[in-house]
């Protein structure tokens, strides 16, 4: 039996429901693959913390030398996690001399944020 049986339909006139992608229409194959890649990258606690550190760093970018201290893992492990975040399209980087600087990509964060903005009426219906 489907868990959705008996759920109240979402009101189409609800302004919040009209704008949330998960409620408005199903994701397409390409969009879901892209978003899944991002969410998969963020499923690791170290990568989630790294993205948070990078995104919240004053000035919007951070040197890799400032990212190794908060973690109890080796520098090569941090580099691996940063590579995963880059490949998922969540951060970008630039080498400057001997250091690499990272910054979060606002458009990627906006996609994740928009997808997760399920209005209260939808969340209540899904509960």
N, C-alpha and C positions, 0 to 999 in steps of 0.2 A: 504494500500500500504506500502510496506517495505521501511524504511528509507535508506536501503542499495542499493536500486535499483538505478542504474546509477552511483554508486561509481566506480572510476577507480580501476582496479585490482592492487594489490601490485606487484611490480617487484620482481621476484624470485631471480634475480642476485644482489639485493641490500644487501650488507653485513650486514647492521644494521638490516634489516627486518628478516634475517635468524636466528637471535639470540634472538629475543624478544618472550617470550612464548605466549603472547596473539595473536601475529601475525603468529607465526610458526604453531601452532595447537591449537584446542580447549582444554580447561581444562577438565580433567577427573573428575568423580564424587568425588573421594576421595580427590584429590588436591583442588577442588573447595570448598569442605566442610571445609578443614583445613584453607584455605586462608580466607574464609568467616568468620570463627570463629575469626581469627586475626583482620580482618578489622572491624568486629562488635565490638570487644573490643576497637579498636582505634576510634570508632565513637563518643565516649564521650570526650568532651574537657579536662576534668580533667585527664582521662587516657592517652590521647595523650600527654599532658604536662608532666605527670609523666614519661612516657616512654622517652620523650626527655630529661628530667632532669637526669634520670638514665643513659641513653646512653652517655650523654655528661659529666658526672661527672668525675673529674680527678681521675685517677687510675682505672676507669672502674666499680667501685662499690660504693654504697652509703648506709649509715645507714638510716633506716626508720626515725630516729630522725631528719635527715636533709631534709626530704621530706614533713613535715607537715607545715613548716613555709610559703612557697610560696602560700598556698591555704587558702581560706576563708571558709574552711569546717572543721569538727571535725576529730580527729585522727581515730575514728572508720570508718568514711567515706573513709579516705585515705586507711585504711587497706582493706576495701571492694574493692576499685578500684585496689589495688595491687593484691588482690586475683584473680580478673577477668583477669588481665594481665598475672599472673602466669598460670591460667587455659587455657588461649589462647596460651600458649607456647611462649610468648614474653619476659618474664623475668624469672629469677630463684632467689632463696633466700637461705640464710643460717642463722640460729640462732647462735649468738655468745654471750654467757652470757645472758644478759637481752635484747639485741638489735638484730634486724634482718637486714641483709645486702642484698641488691638487686643489680643485674646486668642484663643488656640486653643480650639476646641470639643472637649472631651474625648470626647464621644460619637462624633464623626466620626473622631477618631484611634483610638478603640477599634474602630470598624468596619473601618478599614483594617488595623489590627494583627491583628484576629481573622481576617481573610481571608488574610493572609500567613503565618499560623502553620500551615504545613504540617509535619506531624510528619516526623521523620527517615525513617521507613519509607516514607512517601509520596514524599518527595523522592528517595530512593534508587530507588524504582520508576520515577519519571519521568526519571531520568538516563539 
